[in-house]
Amino acid sequence: MEKKADILFEISWEVCNKVGGIYTVVKSKAAKMAEAYGNEYYMVGPYFPSKALADFHEELPTELCKSAFEELKKIGIICHFGKWLSEGNPNAILIDFVNYKHRLNEIKRELWDWYRVDSLRATPDYDEPVVWAYAAGMLIERLLNCFADKKVVAHFHEWLSGTGLLYLKKK
């Protein structure tokens, strides 16, 4: 496989979090991508402690990630760095967004103001991914500063991660 970028991020609600079919897609793809990109391949997903126990091995973050993680921690977004325990053992960043949920209505307002995304009567199945994906967008934004001289691709899977892409487009 030919590399198209220096750094590749794959953002999915189902990284280390099996919910549906996309889990199988990203997990099976991870081995080939990790082979092609090595340590320049990062999978980004939500942090759920019970699921992380089975699928994730936490490690110290790289120096490049560390500053972004520390900045986000100040606003309640905790990032866990490690390996997804799947074929290829790709780098994984899992975002604990529980202490950022208080911003849900503000995030929804921004999505309405920016893009007319109507979420007035949304359920928790919508709300949790929106907060997580917004935090993922903030993470990618900060990591881009660390990789300023690199060609970076961020692949957002499904609507569940779409808020992160909308956040980055606006910023």
C-alpha positions in Angstrom: 0.0 0.0 0.0 1.3 3.4 -1.0 1.3 6.1 1.7 -0.7 9.2 0.7 0.1 11.2 3.8 2.8 11.5 6.4 0.4 11.1 9.3 -3.0 9.4 9.2 -5.8 9.7 11.8 -8.9 7.5 11.7 -11.7 8.8 13.9 -14.5 6.4 14.7 -17.0 5.9 17.6 -16.1 2.2 17.2 -12.4 2.2 17.9 -12.1 0.0 21.0 -15.9 0.3 21.2 -17.9 -2.5 19.4 -21.4 -1.3 18.7 -22.1 -2.3 15.1 -20.6 -3.1 11.7 -18.1 -0.3 11.5 -16.1 -1.9 14.3 -15.3 -4.8 12.0 -14.4 -2.4 9.2 -12.0 -0.2 11.1 -10.5 -3.2 13.0 -9.8 -5.2 9.9 -8.4 -2.1 8.1 -6.2 -1.2 11.0 -3.6 -4.0 10.4 -2.9 -2.9 6.8 -2.8 0.8 7.8 -0.5 0.2 10.7 1.8 -1.8 8.4 1.9 1.0 5.9 2.1 4.0 8.3 3.7 2.5 11.4 3.8 5.0 14.3 2.3 7.7 12.0 -1.1 5.9 12.1 -3.5 6.9 14.9 -7.0 5.6 15.6 -9.2 7.9 17.7 -12.2 6.6 19.6 -14.2 7.1 22.8 -12.9 6.0 26.2 -15.2 3.7 28.0 -13.3 2.0 30.9 -15.0 -1.3 30.7 -14.5 -1.7 27.0 -10.9 -0.4 27.1 -10.0 -3.1 29.6 -10.5 -5.7 26.8 -9.3 -3.9 23.7 -6.7 -1.3 24.8 -3.3 -1.3 26.3 -2.5 2.2 27.7 1.0 3.6 27.4 2.7 6.9 28.0 1.8 9.4 25.2 4.4 10.4 22.7 6.0 13.8 23.2 4.1 15.2 20.2 0.8 14.0 21.7 1.6 15.0 25.3 1.2 18.8 24.9 -2.1 18.4 23.1 -3.4 16.0 25.8 -2.3 18.4 28.6 -4.1 21.3 26.9 -7.3 19.4 26.5 -7.1 18.1 30.1 -7.4 21.7 31.3 -10.9 21.8 29.8 -12.1 18.4 31.0 -11.2 16.2 28.0 -8.9 13.3 29.0 -7.0 11.5 26.3 -5.6 8.0 26.8 -2.8 6.9 24.5 -1.9 3.3 23.8 -2.4 0.4 21.4 -5.6 -1.1 20.2 -5.2 -4.8 20.9 -6.0 -6.0 17.5 -4.0 -7.2 14.5 -1.2 -4.7 13.8 -1.5 -3.1 17.3 -2.2 0.4 15.9 -1.7 3.5 18.0 -5.0 4.5 19.6 -6.1 7.6 21.3 -9.2 7.2 23.4 -11.1 10.3 24.5 -12.8 10.4 27.8 -15.4 13.1 27.3 -17.6 12.6 30.4 -16.3 15.8 32.0 -17.1 17.7 28.8 -20.7 16.7 28.5 -21.8 19.9 30.3 -21.1 21.7 27.0 -23.6 19.6 25.0 -26.2 22.5 24.6 -23.4 24.9 23.6 -22.1 22.4 21.0 -25.6 21.9 19.7 -26.1 25.7 19.4 -22.8 26.0 17.5 -23.8 23.3 15.1 -27.1 25.1 14.6 -25.5 28.5 14.1 -22.7 27.1 11.8 -24.6 24.5 9.8 -28.3 24.5 10.7 -28.0 21.0 12.3 -31.2 20.5 14.1 -30.8 18.5 17.3 -33.4 20.0 19.5 -35.1 16.7 20.3 -32.1 14.4 20.0 -31.7 11.4 22.2 -28.6 10.2 24.2 -27.7 8.0 21.1 -27.0 11.3 19.3 -25.8 13.4 22.2 -22.9 11.3 23.4 -21.3 10.9 20.0 -21.7 14.7 19.3 -19.8 15.7 22.4 -17.1 13.0 21.8 -16.7 13.9 18.1 -16.4 17.6 19.0 -13.7 16.7 21.5 -12.0 14.6 18.7 -12.1 17.6 16.4 -10.4 19.7 19.1 -7.8 16.9 19.6 -7.0 16.8 15.8 -6.8 20.6 15.7 -4.2 20.6 18.5 -2.3 17.7 17.0 -2.1 19.5 13.7 0.0 22.2 15.4 2.4 19.4 16.4 2.6 18.1 12.9 2.8 21.5 11.1 5.4 20.4 8.6 3.7 17.1 7.7 0.9 16.2 5.3 -1.9 15.0 7.6 -5.1 13.2 6.7 -8.0 12.8 9.2 -10.6 10.2 8.2 -13.9 10.6 10.0 -16.1 7.5 9.9 -19.9 7.8 9.8 -22.1 10.4 11.2 -21.1 9.5 14.7 -17.8 11.3 14.2 -19.1 14.0 11.8 -19.2 16.7 14.4 -15.4 16.6 14.7 -15.1 17.3 11.0 -17.6 20.1 11.2 -15.7 21.6 14.1 -12.4 21.5 12.1 -14.1 23.0 9.0 -15.3 25.9 11.0 -11.9 26.5 12.8 
